[in-house]
Amino acid sequence: MTLPASVEGAPGTTGATEVPGTHPAGGAVGIGRAHAKAIVLGEHAVVYGAPAIALPVPQLTVTARAGWSSHSGDDGGDLSFTMSGSASRAVVTQASHSLRRLVGAFKERMGVHDGPPLEVGLDGAIPPGRGLGSSAANSRAVVMALAGLFGRELTEDMAFDLVQTAENMTHGRASGVDAMTVGASAPLLFQAGRARRPAIGCDDVFIVADSGTAGSTKEAVELLRAGFGQRAGAQEAFVQRATRLVDQAGRALAEGRPAELGARLTDYHELLHDAGLSTDRIDTLVRAALAAGSHGAKITGGGLGGCVLALASPQAAGRVTQQLLEAGAVRTWAVPLRGRQP
């Protein structure tokens, strides 16, 4: 899978930095950053070759710091890992396991074998289990921090491959959408392992609303697969319907027809709902967004919890946000679309 260099950053390189500064071991500190993402349309079907549209959520960021340590890690190894925030112990343990393997993959890829123990810390605001790409963002931030610490220049292809390796460890068969979008500066149209910036003719606002309930991509994938196995042709029908909705939404996005774009969001929510991937709480938020005057709304991410994504005009965005909060959303973020050509 390849992310064209023109999509993000300077041609062929990432934004890794090496920042000299005070550190317990007296060495340099590498700093890396990434941000959240939301899937506009294409969840689940993208794994089967359908297109997907993904949206960077720059308001939610994670920063990683990598440096040298004067002592061994907690397990006696050559890496100590810390993670700030309110994540549960289970989330921290899973993230730690995945990121330790990511550090090993980075060292092998970069030909780094010996050296003092490493100390890696993550400080982020992306809530886990919400379909916002927290694991991919954590991985990208760590990769960028390690590149800075070791003074390595990474191409986007190299960064993507490393993040995707970690995503496959965490989620099984990952589509690559998260690994690409957490480093992108604009929406992406993704299909068959490649991404490009779609044309944008709308100046509307996407509102991401956290339901307060974590979802489970793994459980959702297993549920969907089980449903496919119960009826001949179910998988093909799901993928074909998803593909049509994404294609129609892409044209509406490019041609500046937000009402049609929003309608396709709602249609896609119905597709996921019928597959058993929504919840009562999510459905309540979707109805609230529609009643408040949004163009459309849907669950975003793997499903069985997580967030709702609504599209509204700038004039209606405040009203939609308020209605979502009154309907039970625990927090919201607004991501403006800005009409422009890729």
Stockholm file with secondary structure:
# STOCKHOLM 1.0

chainA/1-342         MTLPASVEGAPGTTGATEVPGTHPAGGAVGIGRAHAKAIVLGEHAVVYGAPAIALPVPQLTVTARAGWSSHSGDDGGDLSFTMSGSASRAVVTQASHSLRRLVGAFKERMGVHDGPPLEVGLDGAIPPGRGLGSSAANSRAVVMALAGLFGRELTEDMAFDLVQTAENMTHGRASGVDAMTVGASAPLLFQAGRARRPAIGCDDVFIVADSGTAGSTKEAVELLRAGFGQRAGAQEAFVQRATRLVDQAGRALAEGRPAELGARLTDYHELLHDAGLSTDRIDTLVRAALAAGSHGAKITGGGLGGCVLALASPQAAGRVTQQLLEAGAVRTWAVPLRGRQP
#=GR chainA/1-342 SS CBCCGGGSSSTTCCCCEEECCCCTTSSCEEEEEEEEEEEEECTTGGGGTCCEEEEEEEEEEEEEEEEECSSCCTTSSSEEEEECSSCCHHHHHHHHHHHHHHHHHHHHHHTCCCCSCEEEEEEECCCTTSSSCHHHHHHHHHHHHHHHHHTCCCCHHHHHHHHHHHHHHHHSSCCSHHHHHTTCSSCEEEETTEEECCCBCCCCEEEEEECSSCCCHHHHHHHHHHHHHHSTTHHHHHHHHHHHHHHHHHHHHHHTCHHHHHHHHHHHHHHHHHTTCCCHHHHHHHHHHHHTTCSEEEEESSSSSSEEEEEECHHHHHHHHHHHHHTTCSEEEEEECCCBCC
#=GC SS_cons         CBCCGGGSSSTTCCCCEEECCCCTTSSCEEEEEEEEEEEEECTTGGGGTCCEEEEEEEEEEEEEEEEECSSCCTTSSSEEEEECSSCCHHHHHHHHHHHHHHHHHHHHHHTCCCCSCEEEEEEECCCTTSSSCHHHHHHHHHHHHHHHHHTCCCCHHHHHHHHHHHHHHHHSSCCSHHHHHTTCSSCEEEETTEEECCCBCCCCEEEEEECSSCCCHHHHHHHHHHHHHHSTTHHHHHHHHHHHHHHHHHHHHHHTCHHHHHHHHHHHHHHHHHTTCCCHHHHHHHHHHHHTTCSEEEEESSSSSSEEEEEECHHHHHHHHHHHHHTTCSEEEEEECCCBCC
//
